[in-house]
Amino acid sequence: MPSHPIYAGSFYRSQSGGSLASAQTVVPLVQSFVGARSVVDIGCGVGTWAAEFSRSGADVFGMDGPWVPRDQLCIPAENFRDIDLQNPPLPDRRFDLAVCLEVAEHVPETAAGRLISFLCTLSDTVLFSAAIPFQGGNGHVNEQWPLYWYHHFRRNGFECFDILRDRIWTDGTVEYFYRQNLLLFCKNTGPDSVHAKLLAAGHAAGAPRNLVHPENGATLGATSLDSFSLKLVLAALPRVAAAALARRFGRHPARI
């Protein structure tokens, strides 16, 4: 099996505990909104989240790179498929819910649109999170604010329901980056769609907020408050405006 310099077996062993505890809290909440009977997890790792969706009663499937150690899979090996996240294949089936958590930041910006389009062809409902600027982590090459991903989903006809983060924001059983980044994207395909049901229940669709969780020490502790604030402004602005503002303050803009 091909190896990956970052995602060795020790990586998955080190993060599976926090991932499992997070999934045990979040999956029932998501299912209360979605009620998915089939779930696909893109960038699933060893399948911790997929396994928890399975325990909720869903038929699950996982996809990730060929480096995932098969002996650590939490789902049946026949329910796992190797894929290239930068050039994903054409789907051969659809699911009630597609999941992609803290994965998109590992895909170069040139391939980000392909990844989101792939998720949107798998399901009309997508549970999504991705690292924000300066969050930090192994192999992060495209950290972006939620609005960046929102516009990618919008191009595929999806709207955002930011209905999860407020409910888990102070829940210590969930890793801070899920509490900070977790969003639900839905496409309105008719009165029986999750999108329509959420609207009927009084949940508003719209652009997500750009939030930084207070436990995000990798971001908050990496620099002074003044420098951090300027970086946040630069990351949120279009490239031309960011460069002009950076020149005004005599600093180089962040690469965004």
C-alpha positions, -999 to 999 in steps of 0.1 A, spaced: 0 0 0 15 34 -9 26 55 21 21 92 28 48 112 47 21 129 68 -7 103 72 11 73 86 -6 48 108 6 68 139 -12 99 127 -46 81 126 -40 65 160 -32 99 175 -63 117 163 -89 89 163 -99 94 200 -109 131 195 -125 123 162 -146 96 177 -157 117 207 -166 145 183 -186 122 161 -205 107 190 -218 142 199 -223 156 164 -238 127 145 -270 125 165 -274 163 160 -269 161 123 -292 132 120 -319 151 138 -319 176 109 -310 152 80 -322 117 89 -297 102 64 -301 65 56 -270 65 34 -238 85 40 -205 89 22 -174 104 39 -149 119 16 -114 121 32 -127 97 58 -93 86 72 -99 53 90 -137 59 90 -143 72 125 -172 95 115 -185 70 90 -187 43 117 -206 66 139 -231 73 112 -234 36 107 -243 32 144 -271 58 138 -285 33 113 -271 46 80 -255 26 52 -220 41 50 -191 44 26 -157 60 28 -132 74 3 -97 86 9 -61 82 -4 -44 48 -7 -22 55 23 -50 49 48 -40 18 69 -65 -9 62 -58 -26 95 -72 5 113 -104 9 94 -135 14 115 -158 4 86 -157 -28 65 -129 -28 40 -154 -33 12 -170 0 21 -138 19 15 -124 32 -18 -91 48 -28 -95 81 -46 -75 111 -57 -91 141 -39 -76 165 -64 -91 146 -93 -121 127 -79 -139 101 -100 -174 104 -114 -197 91 -88 -214 57 -94 -242 63 -68 -257 90 -47 -262 93 -10 -286 111 15 -256 129 30 -220 135 19 -195 143 46 -161 161 42 -145 173 75 -112 191 78 -101 178 44 -105 206 18 -76 226 32 -53 198 21 -63 202 -15 -46 229 -36 -67 259 -46 -65 248 -82 -84 217 -73 -108 231 -47 -136 236 -72 -134 200 -84 -136 187 -48 -167 207 -40 -184 198 -73 -177 162 -65 -193 165 -31 -223 181 -47 -227 153 -72 -227 127 -44 -256 142 -24 -280 172 -22 -269 176 15 -232 181 25 -218 182 60 -186 202 56 -158 218 76 -124 231 65 -95 249 83 -96 287 85 -66 309 77 -37 305 103 -54 275 119 -24 254 111 -20 217 107 -2 190 87 -3 194 50 -26 225 49 -22 242 16 -55 261 12 -68 274 45 -98 296 37 -127 314 55 -161 298 53 -173 324 27 -147 310 3 -163 275 4 -198 290 5 -192 306 -29 -180 273 -43 -211 255 -30 -233 284 -44 -219 278 -78 -233 243 -75 -268 255 -65 -263 248 -27 -272 271 2 -256 272 36 -274 264 69 -252 276 97 -272 257 123 -247 235 140 -219 257 154 -241 275 180 -253 242 193 -219 227 199 -197 259 205 -192 252 242 -193 214 241 -159 202 251 -165 167 238 -162 181 203 -128 191 189 -126 229 186 -121 229 149 -154 212 143 -171 237 166 -155 265 147 -160 253 111 -189 229 108 -215 238 83 -245 222 65 -249 228 27 -281 218 10 -297 220 -25 -334 226 -29 -347 197 -50 -383 199 -39 -406 197 -8 -391 165 4 -355 178 3 -336 186 35 -333 222 23 -370 226 21 -376 209 55 -351 231 72 -367 263 58 -401 250 68 -388 244 103 -377 281 105 -340 277 98 -325 304 77 -302 299 48 -274 324 41 -238 332 41 -219 317 71 -201 337 97 -163 338 98 -156 326 134 -125 319 154 -130 296 184 -113 308 216 -97 273 219 -79 278 185 -45 282 202 -26 276 169 -41 308 155 -45 329 186 -12 320 202 9 323 170 12 361 170 4 393 188 -31 406 188 -23 435 165 -5 413 140 -33 387 142 -60 413 136 -42 426 105 -38 390 92 -75 384 96 -83 415 77 -59 406 49 -72 371 46 -108 383 44 -102 408 16 -98 403 -21 -61 400 -32 -58 435 -47 -73 452 -17 -53 431 7 -20 440 -11 -29 477 -10 -37 476 27 -5 457 34 16 483 16 -1 510 36 10 494 68 44 484 54 38 447 57 36 419 33 1 405 28 -7 369 37 -7 346 7 -45 341 3 
